[in-house]
Amino acid sequence: MSIQNPHDKFFKETFSDAEVARDFIQHYLPESVSEIIDLETLEAQRDSFISQELQETFTDMLYRVKINEKTGYLYFLFEHKSYPSHKIAFQLLKYMSEIWDKYSTHEKKEALPIIIPLVIYHGQGHWHTSTRLSQMIPGYTQLPETVKDYIPDYQYLLYDLSQYQDEAMKGGVRLKILMTIFRDIFTKDPNRLRESVLKAAAYLRELENKETGIEYLEIYMRYVFSAAHQMTKADLEKILNEMTKEYPEGREVAMTLADILRKEGLEEGMKRGRMEGRMEGRMEGRMEGRMEGETQALVKTALRLLTKKFGPLSEPVQKRIQELDAATLEVMIDQVLDYQSLDDVKKYLM
């Protein structure tokens, strides 16, 4: 049941339904925006503008819709990295340019449609990056207004799911489930994830159509089993046992999924996706040793690059960097050139 990109799959399986997209627009867009959108004209497009090398960390959905009685687009960019990107505003500008170019070519019109960009983020770190393009340009705020007129600038709508409490989850069942599960999928606390999965099952009871509920239960449980690498056999058994109480109708689906997991050998090692076998212990030792060595090498690289750019680092900063995992260190190293000061580094480490 391994899925190459489970975040992408879960997002698209849910948001490709126009009903869910309408639900999101009604409950989460600013009223000044939602009131000029004709929801009856909302139509999902097949286009994707994410380059191949970024498909592991980004997913997008494009909707065509009437905005203020004219053709327009809503562009959803979903970021499923552990930590936020500092270049989102620039990336979005490129994607919007491609949308405009495609529209002009296809429609053979010079006038450009309205595009409203939205970013949905569900990583571990809070989103500290500005939502304005101009904030990527050093000294922009000090420029005369007459000069700013020559420089492109815009703002995107941001939805940092890590900031949403349960009571802030609005909309229909599928939307609330998606946002709840996405919010907690990266948590290092198995109990918190288990509670979110069970909360999602409780939401399903609000659906009148039980068949729809069972279908969506399978969709989100497949996502959890594929993406929540911190889950163990014990965590899975707790979820399955308590799932029956929260949503009895889904017992058969949950047990079937568990059986598939066992057959694939993931029952004992969901955290790292290792297959069971006689050599498992020996293989794990070698794997962990290799990963630890690679992580230490990344720590040294990050410390060296940051020291070269900003001078000696304080002990708390050095200690925090030494605690990061390999994936986070790789992102930090890639973004060293983007940091303007040590404050940017400290925000990333929070």
C-alpha positions as CSV (number, residue, x, y, z in Angstrom):
1,M,0.0,0.0,0.0
2,S,3.0,2.2,-0.4
3,I,2.2,5.5,-2.2
4,Q,5.0,7.4,-3.9
5,N,3.5,10.8,-2.8
6,P,0.6,10.2,-0.4
7,H,0.2,14.0,0.4
8,D,-0.3,14.8,-3.3
9,K,-2.8,11.9,-3.7
10,F,-4.9,12.7,-0.6
11,F,-5.0,16.5,-1.5
12,K,-6.1,15.9,-5.1
13,E,-8.6,13.1,-4.3
14,T,-10.3,15.6,-1.9
15,F,-9.9,18.9,-3.6
16,S,-10.6,17.7,-7.2
17,D,-14.2,17.6,-6.0
18,A,-15.7,21.0,-6.7
19,E,-18.0,20.7,-3.7
20,V,-15.0,20.6,-1.3
21,A,-13.4,23.5,-3.1
22,R,-16.6,25.5,-2.8
23,D,-16.7,24.6,0.8
24,F,-13.2,26.0,1.3
25,I,-14.0,29.2,-0.6
26,Q,-17.1,29.9,1.5
27,H,-15.5,29.2,4.9
28,Y,-11.9,30.3,4.5
29,L,-11.5,33.1,1.9
30,P,-11.9,36.7,3.1
31,E,-15.5,37.8,2.6
32,S,-14.4,40.6,0.3
33,V,-13.0,37.9,-2.0
34,S,-15.6,35.2,-1.7
35,E,-18.6,37.6,-2.2
36,I,-17.4,38.4,-5.8
37,I,-16.8,34.7,-6.7
38,D,-19.6,32.9,-8.6
39,L,-19.4,29.4,-7.0
40,E,-21.8,28.0,-9.5
41,T,-19.2,28.5,-12.2
42,L,-16.4,26.8,-10.4
43,E,-14.7,24.2,-12.6
44,A,-11.6,22.2,-11.9
45,Q,-8.8,22.3,-14.5
46,R,-6.5,19.5,-15.5
47,D,-3.4,21.7,-15.6
48,S,-0.5,21.4,-13.2
49,F,2.4,23.9,-13.2
50,I,4.7,22.2,-10.7
51,S,8.1,21.2,-12.2
52,Q,9.1,17.6,-11.9
53,E,11.8,18.2,-9.4
54,L,9.4,20.0,-7.0
55,Q,6.5,17.5,-7.3
56,E,7.7,15.7,-4.1
57,T,7.1,18.9,-2.0
58,F,4.3,20.7,-3.8
59,T,0.9,20.0,-5.3
60,D,-1.3,22.4,-7.1
61,M,-5.0,22.6,-8.2
62,L,-6.3,25.2,-10.7
63,Y,-10.0,26.2,-10.7
64,R,-11.6,28.4,-13.4
65,V,-14.4,30.6,-12.0
66,K,-16.2,33.9,-12.6
67,I,-14.7,36.6,-10.4
68,N,-16.5,39.9,-10.3
69,E,-18.5,38.6,-13.4
70,K,-15.3,38.0,-15.4
71,T,-13.3,34.9,-16.2
72,G,-10.7,34.2,-13.5
73,Y,-8.8,31.5,-11.7
74,L,-8.2,30.3,-8.2
75,Y,-4.8,28.7,-7.9
76,F,-4.2,26.4,-4.9
77,L,-0.6,25.6,-4.0
78,F,-0.3,22.9,-1.4
79,E,3.2,22.6,0.3
80,H,3.9,19.3,2.0
81,K,7.4,19.9,3.2
82,S,8.3,19.6,6.8
83,Y,9.3,23.3,6.9
84,P,8.1,26.3,4.9
85,S,9.9,27.4,1.7
86,H,11.2,31.0,1.6
87,K,10.7,31.3,-2.2
88,I,6.9,30.6,-2.4
89,A,6.1,34.2,-3.5
90,F,8.6,33.9,-6.4
91,Q,7.5,30.4,-7.3
92,L,3.8,31.5,-7.4
93,L,4.6,34.4,-9.7
94,K,6.2,31.9,-12.2
95,Y,3.1,29.6,-12.0
96,M,0.7,32.5,-12.5
97,S,2.8,33.7,-15.5
98,E,2.4,30.2,-17.0
99,I,-1.3,30.3,-16.4
100,W,-1.7,33.7,-18.1
101,D,0.5,32.5,-21.0
102,K,-1.6,29.4,-21.5
103,Y,-4.8,31.3,-21.2
104,S,-3.7,33.9,-23.8
105,T,-2.5,31.2,-26.2
106,H,-5.7,29.1,-25.8
107,E,-8.2,31.9,-25.7
108,K,-6.4,34.1,-28.2
109,K,-7.0,37.2,-26.0
110,E,-4.7,40.0,-24.9
111,A,-6.6,40.7,-21.7
112,L,-5.4,38.6,-18.8
113,P,-7.7,36.9,-16.3
114,I,-7.7,37.5,-12.5
115,I,-5.7,34.9,-10.6
116,I,-6.1,34.6,-6.8
117,P,-3.2,32.5,-5.4
118,L,-3.7,30.4,-2.2
119,V,-1.1,28.5,-0.3
120,I,-2.0,25.6,2.1
121,Y,0.8,24.5,4.3
122,H,0.9,21.7,6.8
123,G,4.6,21.3,7.9
124,Q,6.1,21.1,11.4
125,G,7.5,24.6,11.6
126,H,5.3,27.7,11.7
127,W,5.1,29.9,8.6
128,H,7.4,32.9,9.2
129,T,7.9,34.0,5.6
130,S,6.2,37.1,4.3
131,T,3.3,36.6,2.0
132,R,4.3,39.5,-0.2
133,L,6.7,39.2,-3.2
134,S,8.3,42.6,-2.3
135,Q,9.6,41.2,0.9
136,M,12.0,39.1,-1.1
137,I,13.6,42.3,-2.4
138,P,16.1,43.9,0.1
139,G,15.5,47.6,0.6
140,Y,12.1,47.6,-1.1
141,T,10.3,49.5,1.7
142,Q,12.9,52.3,1.6
143,L,12.3,52.9,-2.1
144,P,10.3,56.0,-3.2
145,E,6.7,55.2,-4.2
146,T,7.4,56.4,-7.7
147,V,10.1,53.7,-8.0
148,K,7.9,51.0,-6.5
149,D,5.5,51.5,-9.4
150,Y,8.1,49.8,-11.6
151,I,8.5,46.7,-9.5
152,P,6.0,43.8,-9.5
153,D,4.4,43.0,-6.2
154,Y,1.5,40.9,-5.0
155,Q,0.3,39.0,-1.9
156,Y,-1.0,35.4,-1.6
157,L,-3.5,34.0,0.8
158,L,-1.9,31.7,3.3
159,Y,-3.4,28.9,5.3
160,D,-0.9,27.5,7.9
161,L,-2.7,24.5,9.2
162,S,-0.4,24.2,12.2
163,Q,-2.1,27.3,13.6
164,Y,-5.6,25.9,13.4
165,Q,-7.3,24.6,16.6
166,D,-10.1,22.0,16.3
167,E,-12.8,24.7,16.8
168,A,-11.3,26.7,13.9
169,M,-11.9,23.8,11.5
170,K,-14.9,24.8,9.5
171,G,-16.9,23.5,6.5
172,G,-18.2,20.1,5.5
173,V,-17.0,16.7,6.7
174,R,-14.4,16.0,4.0
175,L,-12.8,19.4,4.3
176,K,-12.6,19.2,8.1
177,I,-11.1,15.7,7.9
178,L,-8.5,16.8,5.4
179,M,-7.4,19.8,7.4
180,T,-7.3,17.9,10.7
181,I,-5.3,15.0,9.3
182,F,-2.9,17.3,7.4
183,R,-2.4,19.4,10.5
184,D,-1.2,16.5,12.6
185,I,0.4,14.0,10.1
186,F,3.9,15.2,10.9
187,T,3.5,15.2,14.7
188,K,6.0,13.2,16.6
189,D,3.4,12.3,19.2
190,P,1.6,9.1,18.1
191,N,-1.3,9.8,20.5
192,R,-2.0,13.2,19.0
193,L,-2.2,11.6,15.5
194,R,-4.3,8.8,16.8
195,E,-6.8,11.3,18.4
196,S,-7.0,13.2,15.1
197,V,-7.7,10.1,13.1
198,L,-10.4,9.1,15.5
199,K,-11.8,12.7,15.5
200,A,-12.0,12.4,11.7
201,A,-13.9,9.2,12.1
202,A,-16.4,11.0,14.4
203,Y,-16.9,13.6,11.7
204,L,-18.0,10.9,9.3
205,R,-21.1,10.3,11.4
206,E,-22.4,13.7,10.2
207,L,-22.7,12.3,6.7
208,E,-26.2,11.1,5.8
209,N,-24.8,8.9,3.0
210,K,-23.0,6.1,4.8
211,E,-21.5,4.8,1.5
212,T,-19.8,8.1,1.0
213,G,-18.5,8.0,4.6
214,I,-17.0,4.6,4.1
215,E,-15.4,5.6,0.8
216,Y,-13.7,8.6,2.4
217,L,-12.7,6.7,5.5
218,E,-10.7,4.4,3.2
219,I,-9.2,7.4,1.4
220,Y,-7.9,9.1,4.5
221,M,-6.8,6.0,6.3
222,R,-4.8,4.9,3.3
223,Y,-3.1,8.4,3.5
224,V,-2.4,8.0,7.2
225,F,-0.9,4.5,6.8
226,S,1.3,5.7,4.0
227,A,2.4,9.1,5.3
228,A,2.6,8.7,9.1
229,H,6.0,7.0,9.4
230,Q,6.0,7.4,13.2
231,M,3.2,4.9,13.6
232,T,3.9,1.5,15.1
233,K,2.0,-1.8,15.3
234,A,0.7,-0.8,18.7
235,D,-0.5,2.6,17.4
236,L,-2.3,0.9,14.5
237,E,-4.1,-1.6,16.8
238,K,-5.3,1.2,19.0
239,I,-6.7,3.1,16.1
240,L,-8.4,0.0,14.7
241,N,-10.0,-0.9,18.0
242,E,-11.2,2.6,18.8
243,M,-12.3,3.2,15.2
244,T,-15.0,0.6,15.7
245,K,-16.5,2.7,18.5
246,E,-16.3,6.0,16.7
247,Y,-17.5,4.8,13.3
248,P,-18.8,1.2,13.4
249,E,-19.7,1.3,9.7
250,G,-16.0,1.5,8.8
251,R,-14.8,-1.5,10.7
252,E,-14.6,-3.7,7.6
253,V,-12.6,-1.1,5.7
254,A,-10.2,-0.5,8.6
255,M,-9.6,-4.2,9.1
256,T,-9.1,-4.8,5.3
257,L,-6.5,-2.0,5.2
258,A,-4.7,-3.5,8.2
259,D,-4.7,-6.9,6.6
260,I,-3.1,-5.3,3.5
261,L,-0.4,-3.7,5.6
262,R,0.4,-7.0,7.3
263,K,0.8,-8.7,4.0
264,E,3.1,-6.0,2.8
265,G,5.3,-6.5,5.9
266,L,4.7,-3.0,7.2
267,E,3.1,-4.1,10.5
268,E,6.3,-4.0,12.5
269,G,8.1,-1.1,10.7
270,M,5.8,1.5,9.5
271,K,8.1,4.2,10.9
272,R,10.9,3.5,8.4
273,G,9.0,1.3,5.9
274,R,11.3,-1.6,6.5
275,M,10.2,-5.1,5.4
276,E,10.1,-7.8,8.1
277,G,12.5,-10.7,7.8
278,R,15.3,-12.5,9.5
279,M,17.9,-9.8,8.6
280,E,15.7,-6.9,9.9
281,G,17.7,-6.1,13.1
282,R,21.0,-6.2,11.3
283,M,19.7,-4.1,8.4
284,E,18.2,-1.5,10.8
285,G,21.6,-1.2,12.6
286,R,23.4,-0.6,9.4
287,M,20.8,1.8,8.1
288,E,20.7,3.9,11.3
289,G,24.5,4.0,11.4
290,R,24.7,5.3,7.8
291,M,21.9,7.8,8.4
292,E,23.6,9.1,11.5
293,G,26.9,9.6,9.7
294,E,25.1,11.5,6.8
295,T,23.3,13.7,9.3
296,Q,26.5,14.6,11.1
297,A,28.1,15.5,7.8
298,L,25.1,17.8,7.0
299,V,25.4,19.4,10.5
300,K,29.0,20.3,9.8
301,T,28.2,21.7,6.4
302,A,25.3,23.9,7.8
303,L,27.5,25.2,10.6
304,R,30.3,26.0,8.2
305,L,28.2,27.9,5.7
306,L,26.3,29.9,8.4
307,T,29.5,30.8,10.2
308,K,31.1,31.9,7.0
309,K,28.1,34.2,6.2
310,F,27.2,35.5,9.7
311,G,30.3,34.9,11.8
312,P,30.5,32.8,15.0
313,L,27.2,31.2,16.0
314,S,26.0,31.2,19.6
315,E,25.9,27.9,21.5
316,P,22.1,27.7,21.6
317,V,22.0,28.1,17.8
318,Q,24.7,25.5,17.2
319,K,23.0,23.1,19.6
320,R,19.6,23.5,17.8
321,I,21.2,22.9,14.4
322,Q,22.8,19.7,15.8
323,E,19.4,18.5,16.8
324,L,17.9,18.8,13.3
325,D,17.2,15.8,11.1
326,A,18.8,15.2,7.7
327,A,15.8,16.4,5.6
328,T,15.6,19.7,7.6
329,L,19.4,20.2,7.4
330,E,19.3,19.8,3.6
331,V,16.6,22.5,3.3
332,M,18.6,24.8,5.5
333,I,21.8,24.3,3.5
334,D,19.8,25.0,0.3
335,Q,18.4,28.3,1.7
336,V,21.6,29.7,3.2
337,L,21.8,32.3,0.5
338,D,18.2,33.4,1.2
339,Y,18.8,34.3,4.8
340,Q,19.3,38.0,5.3
341,S,20.4,37.8,9.0
342,L,20.8,35.4,11.9
343,D,17.2,36.3,12.9
344,D,16.0,34.5,9.7
345,V,18.0,31.5,10.8
346,K,16.5,31.6,14.3
347,K,13.0,31.9,12.9
348,Y,13.6,28.8,10.8
349,L,14.8,26.9,13.9
350,M,11.8,27.7,16.0
